[in-house]
């Protein structure tokens, strides 16, 4: 697991403040690895999920820090979404 994925897992769990996510989402950070967000929070992993979001490290960090809205990232082509769009929208609310 890369340092980037480890830091992302820590940051996401802090951001969610102990709350989980209704469903499963995989976030693929290009050239770094992937993490899963589910009812237990975030953890490093590559298992199947309801929705897979793919972005560069810079884009992911901007979304996580609140500098980039996930919907704007998707609309501008910086964030790719594959799978359940309703799950992606629920995740955007968690990340905002």
Biopython code that builds the backbone (N, CA, C, O; Angstrom):
import numpy as np
from Bio.PDB.StructureBuilder import StructureBuilder

atoms = [
    (1, "UNK", "N", (0.848, -1.179, 0.000)),
    (1, "UNK", "CA", (0.000, 0.000, 0.000)),
    (1, "UNK", "C", (0.890, 1.237, 0.000)),
    (1, "UNK", "O", (1.856, 1.315, 0.758)),
    (2, "UNK", "N", (0.558, 2.200, -0.853)),
    (2, "UNK", "CA", (1.371, 3.403, -0.954)),
    (2, "UNK", "C", (1.090, 4.354, 0.207)),
    (2, "UNK", "O", (0.060, 4.258, 0.874)),
    (3, "UNK", "N", (2.023, 5.268, 0.429)),
    (3, "UNK", "CA", (1.824, 6.288, 1.459)),
    (3, "UNK", "C", (0.606, 7.146, 1.143)),
    (3, "UNK", "O", (-0.110, 7.582, 2.044)),
    (4, "UNK", "N", (0.377, 7.383, -0.148)),
    (4, "UNK", "CA", (-0.775, 8.188, -0.565)),
    (4, "UNK", "C", (-2.083, 7.518, -0.162)),
    (4, "UNK", "O", (-2.984, 8.174, 0.361)),
    (5, "UNK", "N", (-2.188, 6.216, -0.406)),
    (5, "UNK", "CA", (-3.411, 5.482, -0.046)),
    (5, "UNK", "C", (-3.564, 5.457, 1.478)),
    (5, "UNK", "O", (-4.667, 5.650, 1.989)),
    (6, "UNK", "N", (-2.482, 5.224, 2.198)),
    (6, "UNK", "CA", (-2.541, 5.213, 3.668)),
    (6, "UNK", "C", (-3.024, 6.557, 4.206)),
    (6, "UNK", "O", (-3.876, 6.609, 5.092)),
    (7, "UNK", "N", (-2.475, 7.640, 3.667)),
    (7, "UNK", "CA", (-2.880, 8.982, 4.105)),
    (7, "UNK", "C", (-4.336, 9.248, 3.744)),
    (7, "UNK", "O", (-5.062, 9.878, 4.513)),
    (8, "UNK", "N", (-4.766, 8.769, 2.574)),
    (8, "UNK", "CA", (-6.153, 8.968, 2.151)),
    (8, "UNK", "C", (-7.118, 8.224, 3.064)),
    (8, "UNK", "O", (-8.166, 8.760, 3.423)),
    (9, "UNK", "N", (-6.781, 7.004, 3.440)),
    (9, "UNK", "CA", (-7.625, 6.229, 4.351)),
    (9, "UNK", "C", (-7.763, 6.963, 5.679)),
    (9, "UNK", "O", (-8.869, 7.087, 6.205)),
    (10, "UNK", "N", (-6.664, 7.445, 6.219)),
    (10, "UNK", "CA", (-6.695, 8.177, 7.485)),
    (10, "UNK", "C", (-7.549, 9.436, 7.363)),
    (10, "UNK", "O", (-8.382, 9.711, 8.226)),
    (11, "UNK", "N", (-7.342, 10.199, 6.291)),
    (11, "UNK", "CA", (-8.087, 11.446, 6.098)),
    (11, "UNK", "C", (-9.580, 11.187, 5.898)),
    (11, "UNK", "O", (-10.413, 11.909, 6.446)),
    (12, "UNK", "N", (-9.918, 10.171, 5.125)),
    (12, "UNK", "CA", (-11.335, 9.864, 4.894)),
    (12, "UNK", "C", (-12.022, 9.419, 6.176)),
    (12, "UNK", "O", (-13.147, 9.837, 6.451)),
    (13, "UNK", "N", (-11.371, 8.588, 6.953)),
    (13, "UNK", "CA", (-11.976, 8.146, 8.216)),
    (13, "UNK", "C", (-12.173, 9.323, 9.165)),
    (13, "UNK", "O", (-13.177, 9.383, 9.876)),
    (14, "UNK", "N", (-11.233, 10.251, 9.184)),
    (14, "UNK", "CA", (-11.391, 11.451, 10.020)),
    (14, "UNK", "C", (-12.543, 12.311, 9.504)),
    (14, "UNK", "O", (-13.337, 12.827, 10.291)),
    (15, "UNK", "N", (-12.633, 12.464, 8.182)),
    (15, "UNK", "CA", (-13.687, 13.285, 7.573)),
    (15, "UNK", "C", (-15.075, 12.690, 7.833)),
    (15, "UNK", "O", (-16.040, 13.424, 8.048)),
    (16, "UNK", "N", (-15.168, 11.356, 7.813)),
    (16, "UNK", "CA", (-16.457, 10.702, 8.021)),
    (16, "UNK", "C", (-16.807, 10.605, 9.501)),
    (16, "UNK", "O", (-17.938, 10.266, 9.852)),
    (17, "UNK", "N", (-15.853, 10.900, 10.363)),
    (17, "UNK", "CA", (-16.077, 10.971, 11.817)),
    (17, "UNK", "C", (-16.795, 9.743, 12.368)),
    (17, "UNK", "O", (-17.729, 9.865, 13.161)),
    (18, "UNK", "N", (-16.357, 8.567, 11.945)),
    (18, "UNK", "CA", (-16.929, 7.337, 12.478)),
    (18, "UNK", "C", (-18.180, 6.862, 11.770)),
    (18, "UNK", "O", (-18.666, 5.763, 12.041)),
    (19, "UNK", "N", (-18.708, 7.670, 10.869)),
    (19, "UNK", "CA", (-19.880, 7.257, 10.101)),
    (19, "UNK", "C", (-19.415, 6.465, 8.890)),
    (19, "UNK", "O", (-18.351, 6.737, 8.335)),
    (20, "UNK", "N", (-20.192, 5.512, 8.492)),
    (20, "UNK", "CA", (-19.880, 4.739, 7.302)),
    (20, "UNK", "C", (-20.586, 5.317, 6.094)),
    (20, "UNK", "O", (-21.124, 6.423, 6.133)),
    (21, "UNK", "N", (-20.572, 4.550, 5.029)),
    (21, "UNK", "CA", (-21.196, 4.941, 3.771)),
    (21, "UNK", "C", (-22.212, 3.882, 3.406)),
    (21, "UNK", "O", (-21.934, 2.687, 3.506)),
    (22, "UNK", "N", (-23.382, 4.310, 2.985)),
    (22, "UNK", "CA", (-24.467, 3.403, 2.612)),
    (22, "UNK", "C", (-24.179, 2.831, 1.223)),
    (22, "UNK", "O", (-24.614, 3.386, 0.214)),
    (23, "UNK", "N", (-23.456, 1.733, 1.180)),
    (23, "UNK", "CA", (-23.049, 1.109, -0.074)),
    (23, "UNK", "C", (-21.561, 0.867, -0.051)),
    (23, "UNK", "O", (-20.925, 0.948, 1.000)),
    (24, "UNK", "N", (-21.004, 0.569, -1.215)),
    (24, "UNK", "CA", (-19.555, 0.407, -1.312)),
    (24, "UNK", "C", (-19.045, 1.224, -2.483)),
    (24, "UNK", "O", (-19.653, 1.258, -3.552)),
    (25, "UNK", "N", (-17.923, 1.878, -2.262)),
    (25, "UNK", "CA", (-17.302, 2.670, -3.317)),
    (25, "UNK", "C", (-15.804, 2.381, -3.315)),
    (25, "UNK", "O", (-15.172, 2.282, -2.263)),
    (26, "UNK", "N", (-15.260, 2.251, -4.513)),
    (26, "UNK", "CA", (-13.816, 2.085, -4.653)),
    (26, "UNK", "C", (-13.273, 3.369, -5.252)),
    (26, "UNK", "O", (-13.806, 3.875, -6.239)),
    (27, "UNK", "N", (-12.218, 3.892, -4.659)),
    (27, "UNK", "CA", (-11.559, 5.063, -5.203)),
    (27, "UNK", "C", (-10.184, 4.631, -5.677)),
    (27, "UNK", "O", (-9.344, 4.224, -4.875)),
    (28, "UNK", "N", (-9.957, 4.719, -6.969)),
    (28, "UNK", "CA", (-8.672, 4.365, -7.559)),
    (28, "UNK", "C", (-7.879, 5.649, -7.746)),
    (28, "UNK", "O", (-8.290, 6.551, -8.475)),
    (29, "UNK", "N", (-6.740, 5.713, -7.077)),
    (29, "UNK", "CA", (-5.840, 6.852, -7.220)),
    (29, "UNK", "C", (-4.766, 6.415, -8.203)),
    (29, "UNK", "O", (-3.950, 5.544, -7.903)),
    (30, "UNK", "N", (-4.776, 7.029, -9.381)),
    (30, "UNK", "CA", (-3.895, 6.603, -10.466)),
    (30, "UNK", "C", (-2.443, 6.508, -9.999)),
    (30, "UNK", "O", (-1.934, 7.413, -9.338)),
    (31, "UNK", "N", (-1.789, 5.410, -10.347)),
    (31, "UNK", "CA", (-0.379, 5.128, -10.044)),
    (31, "UNK", "C", (-0.077, 4.976, -8.552)),
    (31, "UNK", "O", (1.091, 4.920, -8.167)),
    (32, "UNK", "N", (-1.115, 4.907, -7.702)),
    (32, "UNK", "CA", (-0.909, 4.794, -6.261)),
    (32, "UNK", "C", (-1.575, 3.560, -5.659)),
    (32, "UNK", "O", (-0.982, 2.882, -4.821)),
    (33, "UNK", "N", (-2.800, 3.266, -6.080)),
    (33, "UNK", "CA", (-3.538, 2.144, -5.525)),
    (33, "UNK", "C", (-4.996, 2.493, -5.349)),
    (33, "UNK", "O", (-5.486, 3.453, -5.944)),
    (34, "UNK", "N", (-5.688, 1.724, -4.539)),
    (34, "UNK", "CA", (-7.122, 1.956, -4.368)),
    (34, "UNK", "C", (-7.531, 1.762, -2.923)),
    (34, "UNK", "O", (-6.841, 1.129, -2.125)),
    (35, "UNK", "N", (-8.682, 2.333, -2.626)),
    (35, "UNK", "CA", (-9.257, 2.185, -1.293)),
    (35, "UNK", "C", (-10.746, 1.988, -1.423)),
    (35, "UNK", "O", (-11.362, 2.368, -2.419)),
    (36, "UNK", "N", (-11.306, 1.391, -0.404)),
    (36, "UNK", "CA", (-12.731, 1.085, -0.355)),
    (36, "UNK", "C", (-13.374, 1.910, 0.753)),
    (36, "UNK", "O", (-12.825, 2.045, 1.847)),
    (37, "UNK", "N", (-14.545, 2.457, 0.451)),
    (37, "UNK", "CA", (-15.353, 3.149, 1.449)),
    (37, "UNK", "C", (-16.650, 2.369, 1.571)),
    (37, "UNK", "O", (-17.335, 2.141, 0.575)),
    (38, "UNK", "N", (-16.996, 1.953, 2.804)),
    (38, "UNK", "CA", (-18.217, 1.188, 3.027)),
    (38, "UNK", "C", (-18.817, 1.552, 4.377)),
    (38, "UNK", "O", (-18.486, 2.587, 4.955)),
    (39, "UNK", "N", (-19.700, 0.695, 4.874)),
    (39, "UNK", "CA", (-20.392, 1.002, 6.130)),
    (39, "UNK", "C", (-19.442, 1.078, 7.318)),
    (39, "UNK", "O", (-19.801, 1.625, 8.361)),
    (40, "UNK", "N", (-18.235, 0.536, 7.175)),
    (40, "UNK", "CA", (-17.253, 0.568, 8.263)),
    (40, "UNK", "C", (-16.265, 1.717, 8.147)),
    (40, "UNK", "O", (-15.401, 1.876, 9.009)),
    (41, "UNK", "N", (-16.377, 2.518, 7.100)),
    (41, "UNK", "CA", (-15.434, 3.609, 6.875)),
    (41, "UNK", "C", (-14.553, 3.300, 5.677)),
    (41, "UNK", "O", (-14.979, 2.615, 4.747)),
    (42, "UNK", "N", (-13.322, 3.807, 5.698)),
    (42, "UNK", "CA", (-12.390, 3.624, 4.581)),
    (42, "UNK", "C", (-11.275, 2.665, 4.966)),
    (42, "UNK", "O", (-10.813, 2.646, 6.107)),
    (43, "UNK", "N", (-10.850, 1.867, 3.985)),
    (43, "UNK", "CA", (-9.698, 0.980, 4.169)),
    (43, "UNK", "C", (-9.048, 0.719, 2.815)),
    (43, "UNK", "O", (-9.710, 0.800, 1.780)),
    (44, "UNK", "N", (-7.775, 0.410, 2.821)),
    (44, "UNK", "CA", (-7.097, 0.062, 1.576)),
    (44, "UNK", "C", (-7.685, -1.235, 1.059)),
    (44, "UNK", "O", (-7.938, -2.156, 1.834)),
    (45, "UNK", "N", (-7.902, -1.314, -0.234)),
    (45, "UNK", "CA", (-8.451, -2.533, -0.804)),
    (45, "UNK", "C", (-8.781, -2.367, -2.263)),
    (45, "UNK", "O", (-8.800, -1.257, -2.795)),
    (46, "UNK", "N", (-9.042, -3.486, -2.901)),
    (46, "UNK", "CA", (-9.329, -3.480, -4.332)),
    (46, "UNK", "C", (-10.493, -4.404, -4.660)),
    (46, "UNK", "O", (-10.609, -4.873, -5.793)),
    (47, "UNK", "N", (-11.357, -4.671, -3.680)),
    (47, "UNK", "CA", (-12.482, -5.560, -3.923)),
    (47, "UNK", "C", (-13.575, -4.868, -4.753)),
    (47, "UNK", "O", (-13.546, -3.652, -4.943)),
    (48, "UNK", "N", (-14.515, -5.646, -5.230)),
    (48, "UNK", "CA", (-15.619, -5.120, -6.036)),
    (48, "UNK", "C", (-16.442, -4.135, -5.213)),
    (48, "UNK", "O", (-16.568, -4.272, -3.996)),
    (49, "UNK", "N", (-17.000, -3.136, -5.904)),
    (49, "UNK", "CA", (-17.795, -2.107, -5.222)),
    (49, "UNK", "C", (-18.958, -1.699, -6.116)),
    (49, "UNK", "O", (-18.973, -1.990, -7.312)),
    (50, "UNK", "N", (-19.938, -1.015, -5.512)),
    (50, "UNK", "CA", (-21.099, -0.531, -6.262)),
    (50, "UNK", "C", (-20.687, 0.489, -7.319)),
    (50, "UNK", "O", (-21.250, 0.531, -8.413)),
    (51, "UNK", "N", (-19.695, 1.311, -6.975)),
    (51, "UNK", "CA", (-19.223, 2.351, -7.889)),
    (51, "UNK", "C", (-17.708, 2.479, -7.744)),
    (51, "UNK", "O", (-17.164, 2.363, -6.645)),
    (52, "UNK", "N", (-17.043, 2.717, -8.859)),
    (52, "UNK", "CA", (-15.600, 2.937, -8.858)),
    (52, "UNK", "C", (-15.331, 4.328, -9.394)),
    (52, "UNK", "O", (-15.799, 4.699, -10.471)),
    (53, "UNK", "N", (-14.568, 5.091, -8.625)),
    (53, "UNK", "CA", (-14.188, 6.445, -9.019)),
    (53, "UNK", "C", (-12.681, 6.453, -9.238)),
    (53, "UNK", "O", (-11.924, 5.941, -8.413)),
    (54, "UNK", "N", (-12.253, 7.029, -10.337)),
    (54, "UNK", "CA", (-10.838, 7.046, -10.672)),
    (54, "UNK", "C", (-10.400, 8.488, -10.911)),
    (54, "UNK", "O", (-11.051, 9.244, -11.633)),
    (55, "UNK", "N", (-9.278, 8.849, -10.284)),
    (55, "UNK", "CA", (-8.750, 10.206, -10.433)),
    (55, "UNK", "C", (-7.257, 10.202, -10.150)),
    (55, "UNK", "O", (-6.717, 9.244, -9.597)),
    (56, "UNK", "N", (-6.603, 11.281, -10.536)),
    (56, "UNK", "CA", (-5.187, 11.445, -10.216)),
    (56, "UNK", "C", (-5.043, 11.748, -8.724)),
    (56, "UNK", "O", (-6.017, 12.075, -8.047)),
    (57, "UNK", "N", (-3.836, 11.635, -8.237)),
    (57, "UNK", "CA", (-3.570, 11.956, -6.839)),
    (57, "UNK", "C", (-3.926, 13.411, -6.544)),
    (57, "UNK", "O", (-4.527, 13.705, -5.510)),
    (58, "UNK", "N", (-3.561, 14.321, -7.441)),
    (58, "UNK", "CA", (-3.854, 15.742, -7.231)),
    (58, "UNK", "C", (-5.358, 15.998, -7.153)),
    (58, "UNK", "O", (-5.822, 16.749, -6.295)),
    (59, "UNK", "N", (-6.111, 15.372, -8.047)),
    (59, "UNK", "CA", (-7.568, 15.551, -8.039)),
    (59, "UNK", "C", (-8.176, 14.992, -6.763)),
    (59, "UNK", "O", (-9.019, 15.634, -6.136)),
    (60, "UNK", "N", (-7.745, 13.794, -6.380)),
    (60, "UNK", "CA", (-8.271, 13.187, -5.160)),
    (60, "UNK", "C", (-7.979, 14.071, -3.954)),
    (60, "UNK", "O", (-8.862, 14.302, -3.128)),
    (61, "UNK", "N", (-6.753, 14.566, -3.844)),
    (61, "UNK", "CA", (-6.383, 15.423, -2.714)),
    (61, "UNK", "C", (-7.195, 16.715, -2.705)),
    (61, "UNK", "O", (-7.577, 17.197, -1.638)),
    (62, "UNK", "N", (-7.463, 17.285, -3.894)),
    (62, "UNK", "CA", (-8.263, 18.506, -3.972)),
    (62, "UNK", "C", (-9.704, 18.248, -3.534)),
    (62, "UNK", "O", (-10.307, 19.083, -2.859)),
    (63, "UNK", "N", (-10.255, 17.100, -3.913)),
    (63, "UNK", "CA", (-11.614, 16.737, -3.487)),
    (63, "UNK", "C", (-11.642, 16.551, -1.974)),
    (63, "UNK", "O", (-12.532, 17.063, -1.294)),
    (64, "UNK", "N", (-10.676, 15.825, -1.460)),
    (64, "UNK", "CA", (-10.643, 15.520, -0.031)),
    (64, "UNK", "C", (-10.458, 16.777, 0.821)),
    (64, "UNK", "O", (-11.024, 16.882, 1.909)),
    (65, "UNK", "N", (-9.672, 17.723, 0.328)),
    (65, "UNK", "CA", (-9.422, 18.951, 1.089)),
    (65, "UNK", "C", (-10.572, 19.952, 0.971)),
    (65, "UNK", "O", (-10.622, 20.935, 1.711)),
    (66, "UNK", "N", (-11.500, 19.700, 0.036)),
    (66, "UNK", "CA", (-12.619, 20.609, -0.151)),
    (66, "UNK", "C", (-12.343, 21.685, -1.180)),
    (66, "UNK", "O", (-13.187, 22.554, -1.401)),
    (67, "UNK", "N", (-11.169, 21.647, -1.823)),
    (67, "UNK", "CA", (-10.826, 22.636, -2.845)),
    (67, "UNK", "C", (-11.499, 22.358, -4.184)),
    (67, "UNK", "O", (-11.597, 23.247, -5.030)),
    (68, "UNK", "N", (-11.965, 21.121, -4.378)),
    (68, "UNK", "CA", (-12.616, 20.733, -5.626)),
    (68, "UNK", "C", (-13.866, 19.934, -5.306)),
    (68, "UNK", "O", (-13.805, 18.921, -4.609)),
    (69, "UNK", "N", (-14.981, 20.386, -5.811)),
    (69, "UNK", "CA", (-16.255, 19.693, -5.632)),
    (69, "UNK", "C", (-16.243, 18.409, -6.481)),
    (69, "UNK", "O", (-15.881, 18.463, -7.656)),
    (70, "UNK", "N", (-16.633, 17.253, -5.907)),
    (70, "UNK", "CA", (-16.620, 16.009, -6.682)),
    (70, "UNK", "C", (-17.450, 16.075, -7.960)),
    (70, "UNK", "O", (-17.058, 15.507, -8.980)),
    (71, "UNK", "N", (-18.585, 16.758, -7.920)),
    (71, "UNK", "CA", (-19.419, 16.875, -9.117)),
    (71, "UNK", "C", (-18.706, 17.691, -10.187)),
    (71, "UNK", "O", (-18.754, 17.344, -11.367)),
    (72, "UNK", "N", (-18.046, 18.771, -9.785)),
    (72, "UNK", "CA", (-17.277, 19.580, -10.736)),
    (72, "UNK", "C", (-16.126, 18.778, -11.329)),
    (72, "UNK", "O", (-15.828, 18.892, -12.518)),
    (73, "UNK", "N", (-15.482, 17.966, -10.492)),
    (73, "UNK", "CA", (-14.385, 17.126, -10.976)),
    (73, "UNK", "C", (-14.891, 16.152, -12.033)),
    (73, "UNK", "O", (-14.221, 15.927, -13.041)),
    (74, "UNK", "N", (-16.063, 15.578, -11.811)),
    (74, "UNK", "CA", (-16.652, 14.655, -12.774)),
    (74, "UNK", "C", (-17.009, 15.378, -14.065)),
    (74, "UNK", "O", (-16.698, 14.903, -15.157)),
    (75, "UNK", "N", (-17.662, 16.523, -13.936)),
    (75, "UNK", "CA", (-18.118, 17.273, -15.113)),
    (75, "UNK", "C", (-16.944, 17.771, -15.959)),
    (75, "UNK", "O", (-17.074, 17.919, -17.174)),
    (76, "UNK", "N", (-15.813, 18.026, -15.325)),
    (76, "UNK", "CA", (-14.644, 18.527, -16.068)),
    (76, "UNK", "C", (-13.738, 17.403, -16.571)),
    (76, "UNK", "O", (-12.711, 17.667, -17.196)),
    (77, "UNK", "N", (-14.116, 16.152, -16.300)),
    (77, "UNK", "CA", (-13.343, 15.023, -16.782)),
    (77, "UNK", "C", (-12.167, 14.639, -15.901)),
    (77, "UNK", "O", (-11.369, 13.783, -16.281)),
    (78, "UNK", "N", (-12.046, 15.252, -14.737)),
    (78, "UNK", "CA", (-10.946, 14.932, -13.829)),
    (78, "UNK", "C", (-11.241, 13.700, -12.976)),
    (78, "UNK", "O", (-10.330, 13.105, -12.401)),
    (79, "UNK", "N", (-12.515, 13.321, -12.898)),
    (79, "UNK", "CA", (-12.959, 12.194, -12.096)),
    (79, "UNK", "C", (-13.810, 11.285, -12.976)),
    (79, "UNK", "O", (-14.829, 11.718, -13.514)),
    (80, "UNK", "N", (-13.398, 10.032, -13.124)),
    (80, "UNK", "CA", (-14.165, 9.056, -13.892)),
    (80, "UNK", "C", (-15.006, 8.231, -12.930)),
    (80, "UNK", "O", (-14.545, 7.855, -11.853)),
    (81, "UNK", "N", (-16.247, 7.952, -13.328)),
    (81, "UNK", "CA", (-17.170, 7.185, -12.494)),
    (81, "UNK", "C", (-17.672, 5.991, -13.301)),
    (81, "UNK", "O", (-18.132, 6.139, -14.433)),
    (82, "UNK", "N", (-17.575, 4.804, -12.698)),
    (82, "UNK", "CA", (-18.037, 3.586, -13.348)),
    (82, "UNK", "C", (-18.915, 2.829, -12.367)),
    (82, "UNK", "O", (-18.458, 2.434, -11.295)),
    (83, "UNK", "N", (-20.173, 2.626, -12.732)),
    (83, "UNK", "CA", (-21.070, 1.878, -11.852)),
    (83, "UNK", "C", (-22.273, 2.707, -11.449)),
    (83, "UNK", "O", (-22.773, 3.515, -12.231)),
    (84, "UNK", "N", (-22.728, 2.507, -10.245)),
    (84, "UNK", "CA", (-23.963, 3.088, -9.707)),
    (84, "UNK", "C", (-23.814, 4.594, -9.468)),
    (84, "UNK", "O", (-23.176, 5.023, -8.507)),
    (85, "UNK", "N", (-24.414, 5.384, -10.360)),
    (85, "UNK", "CA", (-24.306, 6.848, -10.226)),
    (85, "UNK", "C", (-24.972, 7.368, -8.947)),
    (85, "UNK", "O", (-24.527, 8.372, -8.390)),
    (86, "UNK", "N", (-26.020, 6.707, -8.479)),
    (86, "UNK", "CA", (-26.657, 7.174, -7.246)),
    (86, "UNK", "C", (-25.710, 6.981, -6.056)),
    (86, "UNK", "O", (-25.688, 7.799, -5.136)),
    (87, "UNK", "N", (-24.933, 5.901, -6.080)),
    (87, "UNK", "CA", (-23.930, 5.699, -5.027)),
    (87, "UNK", "C", (-22.857, 6.781, -5.116)),
    (87, "UNK", "O", (-22.384, 7.271, -4.090)),
    (88, "UNK", "N", (-22.474, 7.152, -6.325)),
    (88, "UNK", "CA", (-21.483, 8.216, -6.506)),
    (88, "UNK", "C", (-22.010, 9.538, -5.950)),
    (88, "UNK", "O", (-21.257, 10.293, -5.336)),
    (89, "UNK", "N", (-23.272, 9.818, -6.157)),
    (89, "UNK", "CA", (-23.866, 11.062, -5.652)),
    (89, "UNK", "C", (-23.915, 11.044, -4.108)),
    (89, "UNK", "O", (-23.651, 12.061, -3.467)),
    (90, "UNK", "N", (-24.247, 9.903, -3.528)),
    (90, "UNK", "CA", (-24.249, 9.809, -2.063)),
    (90, "UNK", "C", (-22.841, 9.987, -1.513)),
    (90, "UNK", "O", (-22.650, 10.616, -0.471)),
    (91, "UNK", "N", (-21.858, 9.435, -2.211)),
    (91, "UNK", "CA", (-20.473, 9.573, -1.779)),
    (91, "UNK", "C", (-20.024, 11.028, -1.885)),
    (91, "UNK", "O", (-19.286, 11.508, -1.024)),
    (92, "UNK", "N", (-20.455, 11.729, -2.917)),
    (92, "UNK", "CA", (-20.105, 13.146, -3.068)),
    (92, "UNK", "C", (-20.571, 13.940, -1.842)),
    (92, "UNK", "O", (-19.875, 14.851, -1.392)),
    (93, "UNK", "N", (-21.741, 13.599, -1.304)),
    (93, "UNK", "CA", (-22.245, 14.288, -0.115)),
    (93, "UNK", "C", (-21.362, 13.985, 1.093)),
    (93, "UNK", "O", (-21.143, 14.858, 1.933)),
    (94, "UNK", "N", (-20.857, 12.761, 1.188)),
    (94, "UNK", "CA", (-19.962, 12.381, 2.296)),
    (94, "UNK", "C", (-18.645, 13.146, 2.199)),
    (94, "UNK", "O", (-18.091, 13.577, 3.211)),
    (95, "UNK", "N", (-18.147, 13.312, 0.964)),
    (95, "UNK", "CA", (-16.855, 13.953, 0.751)),
    (95, "UNK", "C", (-16.910, 15.471, 0.824)),
    (95, "UNK", "O", (-15.881, 16.120, 1.014)),
    (96, "UNK", "N", (-18.089, 16.037, 0.676)),
    (96, "UNK", "CA", (-18.209, 17.501, 0.678)),
    (96, "UNK", "C", (-18.162, 18.086, 2.062)),
    (96, "UNK", "O", (-18.252, 19.304, 2.221)),
]
sb = StructureBuilder()
sb.init_structure("model")
sb.init_model(0)
sb.init_chain("A")
sb.init_seg("    ")
for serial, (resi, resn, name, xyz) in enumerate(atoms, 1):
    if name == "N":
        sb.init_residue(resn, " ", resi, " ")
    sb.init_atom(name, np.array(xyz, "f"), 0.0, 1.0, " ", f" {name:<3s}", serial, name[0])
structure = sb.get_structure()
